[in-house]
Amino acid sequence: MYTQSFNVPDTTEPTGAKAPLSLVGVVSPLSEQDAAAQTRFDTKLNADQKIEPQDWMPEAYRKTLVRQISQHAHSEIVGMLPEGNWISRAPSLKRKAILIAKVQDEGGHGLYLYSAAETLGTSRDQMLADLHSGKAKYSSIFNYPTLTWADVGVIGWLVDGAAIMNQIPLCRCSYGPYARAMIRVCKEESFHQRQGYESLLTLMRGTAEQQAMVQDAVNRWWWKCLAMFGPPDSDSPNSVQGMRWGIKRISNDDLRQKFVDATVPQAEVLGVRLPDPELKWNEARQHYDFGAIDWDEFWATVNGNGPCNKERLATRVKAHQEGQWVREAALAYANKQAQKNSLKQEAA
């Protein structure tokens, strides 16, 4: 998904990776009142009901949601940059219009998600401050350059395809505002995936140079997309905690396998080779086997040492600073309208 919150260690949250898997809270209540509230919370989760903003929830559950949803929002916003870089260089007016619409969609996703996170009591200003300071993470996939036009199509096909595989289960997330936001996000991301694939099909029906460009882009993005699902389940204890709370529904390894199984036939239709000599169908497992992922590269990028980490963050900070006057003007206008309405009510 466009977040790695379950995969980044956080010592401020309770552990419990070895506890039996069930949809129950893991924080020991400190009072009779909290014990009753915890029971109601656990009962809701076990009944697969939604937790709403006004409901009592364990502090660790709230913090996990804030971290995940805000990271997801950050990823959507930062994710506008690699493709936005190609708006002025799109090969046709049609492709330019499609790309503009897609980038606008990603900005909208970020706004939905920031709004969902705000229902948990964290301000948007604080979330953005955490992003700009480097405290908050966003998906490592967006810290790589888009070298050719084919990269835009591959991002749609593979990156958005991997995101959809992760995000569809989030429509059943135990936290209501997040689950509801994800329904619209997934519909739009699905369209993005199909648009990227159609763009690549067009290129693969073109010249030998265009076909080589697509193959090169696939070679560079394939392994990075497999890493998007997070480290192996054995190395992701926070993921287990998320499943216990009903925030996460399917494990990293299972999602990764589903993505590989779905993507191989698409690659065959497209006419590209996936860059994995170990990729083959396993009749006994009824799944594709695939090679080892370079987790050292993944963690280096997550920790700020990827090819474009500094560039992406600097661009976001610059945009935020240059937009300060707009936010101030909007706030001043809102205050002015509030004063007018107050005077009208007094006069009435």
Disulfide bonds with the S-S distance in Angstrom:
none
